[in-house]
Amino acid sequence: MMLLLLSCADAPNDSDCSPEYGVTWEGFASGFMTTWCRSCHSGEAIDRREAPVGVDFDTMDAVIAQTERIRARAIDEQTMPVGGGVPQDELTLMAAWLDCPVER
């Protein structure tokens, strides 16, 4: 029992979820999604530009549900957003957030 408590004491919290980059939903990922994704991937989007209905990134839970797809399209293949344009430093931070186990 004591070993379990000691291991939990070292677990990261939301503010240091990704210690190397310090990324959080509120501090980075939500803004990234607003800037680069939600113009098409939102339940409120007027022109989805062929984004699949239901693939919306309005909440952290919705983004988490699509982690693998987001990583593949935006980070690995860089086919999203259509037309590109995301700076590499922002892609690096988003990849760090996607890898973060605490906010899952």
C-alpha distances in whole Angstrom, upper triangle without the diagonal:
4,5,5,6,9,10,11,13,15,16,20,21,24,26,25,25,27,27,30,32,30,31,30,32,34,35,36,36,37,40,40,41,43,45,45,44,45,49,49,45,45,46,48,50,54,54,52,54,53,49,48,47,44,42,42,40,40,36,33,32,35,35,31,33,36,34,35,38,38,37,40,43,42,40,41,45,45,48,46,48,51,53,50,50,46,46,44,42,41,40,38,36,36,34,32,31,31,29,26,23,22,25,25
4,5,5,6,9,10,11,13,15,18,20,24,25,24,24,26,25,28,31,29,31,30,32,33,34,35,35,37,40,40,41,43,45,45,45,45,49,49,46,46,47,49,51,54,55,52,54,54,50,49,49,45,44,43,40,40,37,33,33,36,36,32,34,37,34,36,39,39,37,40,43,42,40,41,45,46,48,47,48,51,53,50,50,46,45,43,41,40,40,37,35,35,34,31,31,31,28,26,23,22,25,25
4,5,5,6,9,10,11,13,17,19,23,24,22,22,24,23,26,28,27,29,28,30,32,33,34,34,36,38,38,39,42,43,43,43,44,47,47,44,44,45,48,49,53,53,51,52,51,48,47,47,44,42,41,39,39,36,32,32,35,34,30,32,34,32,33,37,36,35,37,40,40,37,38,42,43,45,44,45,49,51,47,47,44,43,40,38,38,37,34,33,33,32,28,28,29,26,24,21,20,24,24
4,5,5,6,9,10,11,15,17,20,22,21,20,22,22,25,27,25,27,26,28,30,30,31,31,33,36,36,36,39,41,41,40,41,44,44,41,41,42,45,46,50,50,47,49,48,45,44,44,40,38,38,35,36,32,29,28,31,31,27,29,31,29,30,34,34,32,35,38,37,35,36,40,41,43,42,43,46,48,45,45,41,41,39,37,36,35,33,31,31,29,26,26,26,24,21,18,17,21,21
4,5,5,6,9,10,14,15,19,20,19,19,21,21,24,26,24,26,25,27,28,29,30,30,32,35,35,36,38,40,40,40,40,44,44,41,41,42,44,46,50,50,48,50,49,45,44,44,41,39,38,35,36,32,29,28,32,31,28,30,32,30,32,35,35,33,36,39,38,36,37,41,41,44,42,43,47,48,45,45,41,41,39,36,36,35,33,31,31,30,27,26,27,24,21,19,17,20,21
4,5,5,7,9,13,15,19,20,18,18,20,19,22,25,23,25,24,27,28,29,30,30,32,35,35,36,38,40,40,40,41,44,45,42,42,43,45,47,50,51,48,50,49,46,45,45,42,40,39,36,36,33,29,29,33,32,28,31,33,30,32,35,35,33,36,39,37,35,36,40,41,43,42,43,46,48,45,44,40,40,37,35,34,34,31,29,30,29,26,25,26,24,21,19,17,21,22
4,5,6,7,11,13,17,18,16,16,17,17,20,22,21,22,22,25,26,27,28,28,30,32,32,33,36,37,37,37,38,42,42,39,39,40,43,44,48,48,45,47,46,43,42,42,39,37,36,33,34,30,27,27,30,29,25,28,30,27,28,32,31,29,32,35,34,32,33,37,37,40,38,40,43,45,42,41,37,37,34,32,32,31,28,27,27,26,22,22,23,20,18,15,14,18,19
4,5,5,9,10,14,16,14,14,16,16,20,21,19,21,20,22,24,24,26,25,27,30,30,31,33,35,35,35,36,39,40,36,36,38,40,41,45,46,43,45,44,41,40,40,36,35,34,31,31,28,24,24,27,26,23,26,28,25,27,30,30,28,32,34,33,31,32,36,36,39,37,38,42,43,40,40,36,36,34,31,30,30,28,25,26,25,22,21,22,19,16,14,12,16,16
4,6,8,10,14,15,13,14,16,16,19,21,19,20,20,22,24,24,25,26,28,30,31,32,34,35,36,36,37,40,41,38,38,39,41,42,46,47,44,46,46,42,42,42,39,37,35,32,32,29,25,26,29,28,25,28,30,27,29,33,31,30,33,36,34,32,34,37,37,40,38,39,43,44,41,40,37,36,34,31,30,31,28,26,26,26,22,22,23,21,18,16,14,17,19
4,6,9,13,13,11,12,13,12,16,18,16,18,18,21,22,22,23,24,26,28,29,30,32,34,34,34,35,39,39,36,37,38,40,41,45,45,43,45,44,41,40,41,38,35,34,31,31,28,24,25,28,27,24,27,28,25,27,30,29,28,31,33,32,29,31,35,35,37,36,37,40,42,38,38,34,33,31,28,28,28,25,23,24,23,19,19,21,18,15,14,12,16,18
4,7,10,11,10,9,11,11,15,16,14,16,15,18,20,20,21,21,23,26,26,27,29,31,31,31,32,35,36,33,33,35,37,38,42,42,39,41,41,37,37,37,34,32,30,27,28,24,21,21,24,23,20,23,25,22,24,27,26,24,28,30,29,27,28,32,32,34,33,34,37,39,36,35,31,31,29,26,25,25,23,20,21,20,17,16,18,15,12,10,9,12,14
4,7,8,6,5,8,8,12,13,11,12,12,15,16,16,17,18,20,22,22,24,26,27,28,28,29,32,33,30,30,32,34,35,39,39,37,38,38,35,35,35,32,30,28,25,25,22,18,19,23,21,18,22,23,20,22,25,24,22,26,28,26,24,26,30,29,32,30,31,35,36,33,32,28,27,26,23,22,22,20,17,18,18,14,13,15,13,10,9,7,10,13
4,6,6,6,9,10,14,14,11,11,10,12,14,14,16,16,18,20,21,22,24,26,26,26,27,31,31,29,28,30,32,33,37,37,35,37,37,34,34,34,30,28,27,23,23,20,16,18,21,19,17,21,22,20,23,25,23,23,26,28,26,25,27,30,30,32,30,30,34,35,32,32,28,27,26,23,22,22,20,17,18,18,15,13,15,14,11,10,7,9,12
4,6,5,9,10,13,12,9,9,7,9,10,10,12,13,14,16,17,18,20,22,23,23,23,27,28,25,25,27,28,29,33,34,32,34,34,30,31,31,28,25,23,20,20,16,13,15,18,16,15,18,20,18,21,23,21,21,24,26,23,22,25,28,27,29,27,27,31,32,29,29,25,25,24,21,19,20,18,15,15,16,13,11,13,13,10,10,7,7,11
4,6,8,9,12,11,7,8,7,10,10,9,12,13,15,16,17,19,21,22,23,24,24,28,29,27,26,29,30,31,34,35,33,35,36,32,33,33,30,28,25,22,21,19,16,18,21,19,18,21,22,20,23,25,23,22,26,27,24,23,26,29,28,30,28,28,32,33,29,28,24,24,23,20,18,20,18,14,15,17,13,12,15,15,11,13,10,10,14
4,5,5,9,9,5,7,8,11,12,11,13,14,16,18,18,20,22,23,24,25,26,29,30,28,28,30,32,32,36,36,34,36,36,33,33,34,31,29,27,23,23,20,17,19,22,20,18,22,23,20,22,25,22,21,25,26,24,22,25,28,27,30,28,28,32,33,29,28,24,23,22,19,18,19,16,13,15,15,12,11,14,13,10,11,9,11,14
4,6,9,9,7,7,7,10,12,11,12,12,15,17,17,18,21,22,22,23,24,27,28,25,26,28,30,30,34,34,32,33,34,30,30,31,28,26,24,21,21,18,15,16,19,17,15,18,19,16,19,21,19,18,22,23,21,19,22,25,24,27,25,26,29,31,27,27,23,22,21,18,17,17,15,12,13,13,9,8,11,10,6,8,6,8,11
4,6,6,5,6,8,11,13,12,12,12,15,17,16,18,21,21,21,22,24,27,28,25,26,29,30,31,34,34,32,33,33,30,30,31,29,26,24,21,22,20,16,18,20,17,16,19,19,16,18,21,18,16,20,22,19,17,19,23,22,25,24,24,28,29,25,24,21,20,18,15,14,14,12,9,11,10,7,7,10,8,6,9,9,10,13
4,5,5,8,10,14,15,13,14,15,18,19,19,21,23,24,24,25,27,30,31,29,30,32,34,34,37,37,35,36,37,33,34,35,32,29,28,25,25,23,20,22,24,21,19,23,23,20,22,24,22,20,23,25,22,20,22,26,25,28,27,27,31,31,28,26,23,21,19,16,16,17,14,11,14,13,9,10,13,12,10,12,12,13,16
4,6,9,12,15,17,14,14,15,19,19,18,21,23,23,23,24,27,29,31,29,30,33,34,34,37,37,35,35,36,33,34,35,33,30,28,25,26,24,21,23,25,22,20,24,23,20,21,24,21,19,22,23,21,18,20,23,23,26,25,26,29,29,26,24,21,19,16,13,14,14,11,10,12,12,8,11,13,12,11,14,14,16,18
4,6,9,13,14,11,10,12,15,16,15,17,20,19,20,21,23,26,27,26,27,30,31,31,34,34,31,32,33,30,31,33,30,27,26,22,23,22,19,21,23,19,19,22,22,18,20,22,19,17,21,22,19,16,19,22,21,24,22,23,26,26,23,21,18,16,14,11,11,12,9,7,10,10,7,9,12,12,11,14,14,15,17
4,7,10,11,9,9,11,14,15,15,17,19,19,20,21,23,26,27,26,26,29,30,30,33,34,32,33,34,30,31,32,30,27,25,21,22,20,17,20,21,19,18,22,22,19,21,23,20,19,22,23,20,18,21,24,23,26,24,24,28,28,25,23,19,18,17,13,13,14,12,9,11,12,9,9,12,12,10,13,12,13,16
4,7,9,6,6,7,10,11,11,13,16,16,17,18,19,22,24,22,22,25,26,26,30,30,28,29,30,27,28,28,26,23,21,18,18,16,13,16,18,15,15,18,18,15,18,20,17,16,20,20,17,16,19,22,20,23,21,21,24,25,22,21,17,16,15,12,11,12,10,7,8,10,7,6,10,11,9,12,11,11,14
4,6,5,6,6,8,10,11,12,14,16,17,17,18,21,23,20,20,23,24,25,28,29,27,28,29,26,26,27,24,22,19,16,16,13,10,13,15,13,13,17,17,15,18,19,16,16,20,21,18,17,21,23,22,24,21,21,25,26,23,22,18,18,18,15,13,14,13,10,9,12,9,7,10,11,9,11,10,8,11
4,6,6,5,5,8,9,10,12,14,15,15,15,18,20,17,17,19,20,21,25,25,23,25,26,23,23,23,21,18,16,12,12,10,7,10,12,10,11,14,15,13,17,18,15,16,19,19,17,17,20,23,21,23,20,19,23,25,22,21,18,18,19,16,13,14,15,11,10,12,11,8,10,12,10,12,11,8,11
4,6,7,6,8,10,11,12,14,16,16,15,19,21,18,18,20,20,21,25,26,24,27,28,24,25,25,23,21,18,14,13,11,9,13,15,13,14,17,18,17,20,21,18,19,23,22,20,20,23,25,23,25,22,21,25,26,23,22,19,19,20,18,15,16,17,13,12,15,14,11,14,16,14,16,14,11,14
4,7,7,8,10,12,12,13,15,16,17,20,22,20,20,22,23,23,27,27,26,28,29,26,27,27,25,23,20,16,16,14,12,16,17,15,16,20,20,18,21,22,19,19,23,22,19,19,23,25,23,25,22,21,25,25,23,21,17,17,18,15,12,15,15,11,11,14,13,10,14,16,14,16,15,13,16
4,6,5,6,9,10,11,12,13,14,17,19,18,18,21,21,21,25,25,23,25,26,23,25,25,23,20,18,14,14,13,12,15,16,13,14,18,17,15,19,19,15,16,19,19,16,15,19,21,19,21,18,17,21,22,19,17,14,14,14,12,9,11,12,8,8,11,11,8,11,14,13,16,15,13,16
4,5,5,6,9,10,10,11,12,15,17,14,15,18,19,19,22,23,21,22,23,20,21,22,20,17,14,11,11,10,9,12,12,9,11,14,13,12,15,15,12,13,16,16,13,13,17,19,17,18,15,15,19,20,17,17,13,14,15,13,9,10,11,8,6,10,10,7,9,12,11,14,14,11,13
4,5,5,6,9,10,10,10,13,15,13,13,15,16,16,20,20,19,21,22,19,20,20,18,16,13,9,9,8,7,11,11,9,11,14,14,13,17,17,13,15,18,17,15,16,20,21,19,20,16,15,19,21,18,18,15,16,17,16,12,13,15,12,10,13,14,10,12,15,14,17,16,13,14
4,5,5,6,8,10,10,12,15,14,14,17,16,16,19,20,19,20,22,19,21,22,20,18,15,11,11,11,11,15,14,12,15,18,17,16,19,18,15,16,19,18,15,16,20,21,18,19,16,15,18,19,17,15,13,14,16,14,11,13,14,12,10,14,15,12,14,17,17,19,19,16,18
4,5,5,6,8,9,12,13,12,13,17,17,16,19,19,18,19,20,17,20,20,19,16,14,11,12,12,12,15,14,11,14,16,15,14,16,16,12,13,16,14,11,12,16,17,14,16,12,11,15,16,13,12,9,11,12,12,8,9,12,9,8,11,12,11,12,15,15,19,19,16,18
4,6,5,5,6,9,10,9,10,13,14,13,17,16,14,16,17,14,16,17,15,13,10,7,8,9,10,13,11,9,12,14,12,12,15,14,10,13,15,13,11,13,16,17,15,15,11,10,14,16,14,14,11,14,15,15,11,11,14,12,9,12,14,12,12,16,16,19,19,16,17
4,6,6,5,7,10,9,9,13,12,11,15,15,14,16,18,15,17,17,17,14,11,8,8,10,12,15,13,12,15,17,15,16,19,17,14,16,19,16,14,16,20,20,17,17,13,12,15,16,15,14,12,15,17,17,13,14,17,15,13,16,17,15,16,19,19,22,22,18,20
4,6,7,8,11,11,12,15,15,13,16,16,15,16,18,16,19,19,19,16,14,11,12,14,15,18,16,14,17,19,17,17,20,18,14,16,18,16,13,15,19,19,15,16,12,10,13,14,12,11,9,12,14,14,11,12,15,14,12,16,17,16,17,20,21,23,24,21,22
4,7,7,9,9,11,15,15,13,16,15,13,13,15,13,16,17,17,14,13,11,12,14,15,18,15,13,16,18,15,15,17,15,12,14,15,12,10,12,15,15,12,12,8,6,10,11,9,9,7,11,13,14,10,11,14,13,11,14,17,15,15,19,20,23,23,21,21
4,6,6,6,8,12,12,10,13,12,10,11,13,10,13,14,14,11,9,7,10,12,13,15,12,10,14,15,12,13,15,13,10,13,14,11,9,13,16,15,13,12,8,7,10,12,11,12,11,14,16,17,13,13,16,15,12,15,17,15,15,18,20,22,23,20,20
4,5,4,5,9,9,7,11,11,9,11,13,10,12,13,12,10,7,6,7,10,12,14,12,11,15,15,14,15,17,15,12,16,17,15,13,16,19,19,16,15,12,10,12,15,14,15,14,17,19,20,16,16,19,18,15,18,20,17,17,21,21,23,24,20,20
4,6,7,10,9,6,8,8,7,9,12,10,13,13,14,12,10,10,10,14,16,18,15,14,18,19,17,18,20,17,15,18,19,16,15,18,21,20,17,16,12,10,11,13,14,14,14,18,20,21,18,18,21,20,18,20,23,21,20,24,25,27,27,24,24
4,6,9,9,6,8,7,4,6,8,6,9,10,11,9,8,9,11,14,16,18,14,14,17,17,15,17,18,15,14,17,17,14,14,17,20,18,16,14,11,9,10,13,14,15,15,19,21,22,19,18,22,21,18,20,23,21,20,24,25,27,27,24,24
4,7,8,7,10,10,7,9,10,6,8,8,8,6,4,6,8,11,13,14,10,10,14,13,11,14,16,13,11,15,16,13,13,16,19,18,16,14,11,10,12,15,15,17,16,20,21,22,18,18,21,20,17,19,21,19,17,21,22,24,24,21,20
4,5,5,9,10,8,11,12,9,10,9,8,8,5,6,6,9,12,13,10,11,15,14,13,16,18,16,14,18,19,17,16,19,22,22,20,18,15,13,15,18,18,20,19,22,24,24,20,20,23,22,18,21,23,20,19,23,23,24,25,21,21
4,6,9,11,9,13,13,11,11,8,7,8,6,8,7,10,14,14,11,13,16,15,15,18,20,18,17,21,22,20,20,23,25,25,23,21,18,17,18,22,22,23,22,26,27,28,24,24,27,25,22,24,26,23,22,25,25,26,26,23,22
4,6,9,9,13,14,12,13,11,11,12,9,10,9,12,16,17,14,15,19,19,18,21,23,21,19,23,24,22,21,24,27,26,24,23,19,18,19,21,22,23,22,26,28,28,24,25,28,26,23,26,27,24,24,27,27,29,28,25,25
4,6,6,9,11,10,12,10,11,11,9,11,10,14,17,18,15,16,20,19,18,20,22,20,18,22,22,20,19,23,25,24,22,20,16,15,15,18,19,20,20,24,26,27,23,23,26,25,22,25,27,24,23,27,28,29,29,26,26
4,6,9,11,11,13,12,14,14,13,14,14,18,21,22,19,20,23,23,21,24,26,22,21,25,25,22,22,25,28,26,24,21,18,17,17,19,21,22,22,26,28,29,26,26,29,28,25,28,30,28,27,31,31,33,33,30,29
4,5,8,9,11,11,14,14,13,15,15,19,22,23,19,20,23,23,21,23,24,21,20,23,23,20,20,24,25,24,21,19,16,14,14,16,18,19,20,24,27,28,25,24,28,28,25,27,30,28,26,30,31,33,34,30,30
4,5,5,8,8,11,10,10,12,13,17,20,20,17,17,20,19,17,20,21,17,16,20,20,17,17,21,22,21,19,16,13,12,12,15,16,18,19,23,25,26,23,22,26,25,22,24,27,25,23,27,28,30,31,27,27
4,6,9,11,13,12,13,15,17,20,22,23,19,19,22,21,19,21,21,18,17,20,19,16,16,20,21,19,17,14,12,11,9,12,14,17,18,22,24,26,23,22,26,26,23,24,28,26,24,28,30,32,33,30,29
4,6,8,12,11,12,15,17,20,22,22,18,18,21,20,17,20,20,16,16,19,18,15,16,20,21,18,17,14,12,12,11,14,16,19,20,24,25,27,24,23,26,27,23,24,28,26,24,27,29,31,32,29,28
4,6,9,7,9,11,14,17,18,18,15,14,17,16,13,16,16,13,13,16,15,12,14,17,19,17,16,13,11,10,10,14,15,18,18,22,23,25,22,20,24,24,20,21,24,23,21,24,26,27,29,25,24
4,6,6,8,12,14,17,18,18,14,14,17,15,12,16,16,12,13,17,16,14,15,19,20,18,18,15,13,14,14,17,18,21,21,25,26,27,24,22,25,25,22,22,25,24,21,24,26,27,28,25,24
4,6,8,11,13,15,18,17,13,14,17,15,13,17,18,15,15,19,19,17,18,22,23,22,21,18,16,16,17,20,21,24,23,27,28,29,26,24,27,27,23,24,27,25,22,26,27,27,28,25,24
4,6,9,11,12,15,13,10,12,14,11,11,15,16,13,14,18,18,17,18,21,22,22,21,19,17,17,18,22,22,24,23,27,28,29,25,24,26,25,22,23,25,22,20,23,24,24,25,22,20
4,7,10,11,13,12,8,9,12,10,8,11,13,10,10,14,14,13,14,17,19,18,18,16,13,14,15,19,19,21,20,23,24,25,21,20,23,22,18,19,22,19,17,20,21,22,23,20,18
4,6,8,10,10,7,8,11,10,9,12,14,12,11,15,16,14,15,18,20,20,18,17,14,14,16,19,19,20,19,22,23,24,20,19,22,21,17,19,21,18,16,20,20,21,22,18,17
4,6,7,8,5,5,9,9,8,10,13,12,10,13,15,14,13,16,19,19,17,17,13,13,16,19,18,19,17,20,21,21,17,16,19,17,14,16,18,15,13,17,17,19,19,15,15
4,7,9,7,8,11,12,12,14,17,15,14,17,19,18,17,19,22,22,21,20,17,16,19,21,20,21,19,22,23,23,19,19,21,19,16,18,20,16,16,19,19,20,20,16,16
4,5,5,6,9,10,11,12,16,16,14,17,19,19,18,19,22,23,22,22,19,18,21,24,23,23,20,23,24,23,19,19,21,18,15,17,18,14,14,17,16,17,16,12,13
4,5,5,6,9,10,10,14,15,13,15,18,18,17,18,21,22,21,22,18,18,22,24,22,23,20,22,22,21,17,17,18,16,13,15,15,11,11,14,13,13,13,9,9
4,5,5,6,9,10,13,14,13,15,18,18,18,19,21,23,22,23,20,20,23,26,24,25,23,25,25,24,20,20,21,18,15,16,17,13,12,14,14,13,13,9,8
4,5,5,7,9,12,12,11,14,16,16,16,18,20,21,20,20,17,17,20,23,22,23,21,23,24,23,20,19,20,19,15,16,18,14,13,16,15,16,16,12,11
4,5,5,6,10,10,8,11,13,13,12,14,16,18,17,17,14,15,18,21,19,20,18,20,20,20,16,15,17,15,11,13,14,11,9,12,13,14,14,11,10
4,5,5,9,10,9,11,13,14,14,15,17,19,18,19,17,18,21,24,22,23,20,22,21,21,18,16,17,15,12,12,13,10,8,10,10,10,12,9,7
4,6,8,9,10,12,13,14,15,16,18,19,19,19,17,18,21,24,23,24,22,24,24,24,21,19,20,19,15,15,16,14,11,13,14,13,15,12,9
4,6,5,6,9,10,11,11,13,14,15,16,15,13,15,17,21,19,21,19,21,21,21,18,16,18,17,13,13,15,13,10,13,14,14,16,14,12
4,6,5,6,9,10,10,11,12,14,14,15,14,15,18,21,19,20,17,19,18,19,16,14,15,14,11,10,12,10,6,9,11,12,14,12,10
4,6,5,6,9,10,10,10,12,13,14,13,15,18,21,19,21,18,20,19,20,17,14,15,16,12,11,13,12,9,10,13,13,16,15,13
4,5,5,6,8,10,10,10,11,11,10,13,15,18,16,19,17,19,18,20,17,14,16,17,13,12,15,14,11,13,16,17,19,17,15
4,5,5,6,7,9,10,10,10,8,10,13,16,14,16,13,16,15,16,14,11,13,13,10,9,13,11,9,12,14,16,18,16,15
4,6,6,5,6,8,9,11,10,12,15,17,14,16,13,15,14,15,13,10,11,12,9,7,10,10,7,9,13,15,17,16,15
4,6,6,5,6,8,9,9,12,14,16,14,16,14,16,15,17,15,12,13,15,12,10,14,14,11,13,16,18,21,19,18
4,6,6,5,6,5,5,8,10,12,11,13,12,15,14,16,15,11,14,15,12,12,15,15,13,15,18,20,23,21,20
4,6,6,5,6,5,7,10,11,9,11,9,11,11,13,11,8,11,12,9,9,13,13,11,14,17,19,21,19,19
4,6,5,8,8,10,13,14,11,12,10,11,9,11,10,6,8,10,8,7,11,12,10,12,15,18,20,19,19
4,6,8,10,12,14,15,12,14,12,14,11,14,13,9,11,13,11,9,13,14,12,13,17,19,22,21,20
4,5,8,11,11,12,10,13,12,14,13,16,15,11,13,16,14,13,16,17,15,17,20,23,25,24,23
4,5,8,9,9,7,9,9,11,10,13,12,9,12,14,12,12,16,17,15,17,20,23,25,24,23
4,6,6,8,7,10,10,13,14,17,15,12,15,17,15,15,19,19,17,20,22,25,27,25,25
3,5,7,6,9,9,12,13,16,13,11,15,16,13,14,17,17,15,18,21,23,25,23,23
4,6,5,8,8,12,13,16,13,12,15,16,14,15,18,18,17,20,22,25,26,24,24
4,6,9,10,14,16,18,16,15,18,20,17,18,22,21,20,23,26,28,30,27,27
4,7,9,12,15,17,16,15,18,20,18,19,23,23,22,25,27,30,32,29,29
4,6,9,11,14,12,11,15,16,15,16,19,20,19,22,24,27,29,27,27
4,6,9,12,10,10,14,15,14,16,19,19,19,22,24,27,29,27,27
4,6,8,7,7,10,11,11,12,15,16,16,19,20,24,25,23,24
4,6,5,7,9,10,11,13,15,16,17,19,20,24,25,24,25
4,5,5,6,9,10,10,12,14,15,16,19,22,24,23,24
4,5,5,6,9,10,11,13,14,16,17,21,22,21,23
4,5,5,6,9,10,11,12,14,15,19,20,19,20
4,5,5,6,9,10,10,12,14,18,19,18,19
4,5,5,6,9,10,11,13,16,18,17,19
4,5,5,6,9,10,11,15,15,15,16
4,5,5,6,9,10,13,15,13,14
4,5,5,6,9,12,14,13,14
4,6,5,6,10,12,12,13
4,5,5,9,10,9,10
4,6,8,10,9,9
4,6,9,9,9
4,6,6,7
4,6,5
4,5
4
